[in-house]
């Protein structure tokens, strides 16, 4: 029985590691989108220029970062 638990824990950790990898890739893609969108809406006369889409991308990136940290913590 203990061996089954250990095997299940190892399997769960492996799945969590795979999820962490996927989340990290999503984070990288969101960061690239934010950078690209930031260049489009950049206004040298208004350093705070932005738009709702850029704000939403930043919020999504923060959410993915939070999810990534939680999954990594669960995998330990």
C-alpha positions, 0 to 999 in steps of 0.5 A, spaced: 500 500 500 505 504 501 508 503 495 502 505 491 502 511 495 509 513 493 508 511 486 501 515 485 505 521 489 511 521 484 506 520 478 502 527 481 509 530 481 511 529 474 504 531 472 505 538 476 512 539 473 509 538 466 503 543 468 509 548 470 512 547 464 506 549 460 504 555 465 511 557 464 511 557 456 504 561 457 507 566 461 513 567 456 508 568 450 504 573 454 510 577 456 512 577 448 504 579 447 505 585 452 511 587 449 509 587 442 502 590 444 506 595 448 510 597 442 504 599 438 501 603 443 507 607 446 506 614 446 513 618 447 509 624 449 505 620 454 509 614 458 503 612 461 499 610 454 496 604 454 490 600 452 485 595 455 488 590 451 495 591 454 492 591 461 488 585 460 494 581 457 498 584 464 493 581 468 493 575 465 500 574 465 500 576 473 495 570 474 499 565 470 505 567 474 501 566 480 498 559 478 505 557 476 508 559 483 502 555 486 503 549 482 511 549 483 509 549 490 505 543 490 510 539 486 515 540 492 
